[in-house]
């Protein structure tokens, strides 16, 4: 898959959280999708939707700081604004299998002050 297509897929994936359109993720995440973060090391697709998708109601927008395609991975650093106006920064490594995301590794812990 060309890098631009993967980068657009990643943008669309975060956009699903902005709009609350879960169908985008249903199409984008592979059947064998696995999610890794410190509190959720190696959860499956169904558990991801159960635990993580409800956060879409708490998130307002994403601003991409970096998005790098390397082999079958896209590395993304973003700043997210929550519905309450608070902000945070995460970096994620998204692994593709063909045109679907098969794995997400999330590295987080940065709370940002309003306006910066």
Phi, psi and omega in degrees: 000132177300148183304319182299323178294318178294319179298321178292321177301317179295315178302317180296323180297313178291326176300329177299323177290326179291321185264345183078019182266088182298334183301330178298316179291323178303324181277332189269325183274132181293161178300328180263020181308136176231137183243132180235129169207166181308316179276347183227071183280101173084039178278153181276177184301313181298318180291324176302311180296324180292316186270321190262322183301322179304340177295342180302331179289342183261353186251142183253309185204158178239138172240121183278125177270319175209150176211110187236127176265128179219108184061234179267014182242152168236125178259127185232129167244131182221158170246127184246139174255126177281165179301331180276002178094346178288159186226155175212165180235134176228159167236137180228145173248116182252123181258133180259145167238101188069236181257012180245151176276122183256342181207142174230129173246124184246129177241119187219176177140000181263110168268138182248148176283151177304135177080005181194000000 
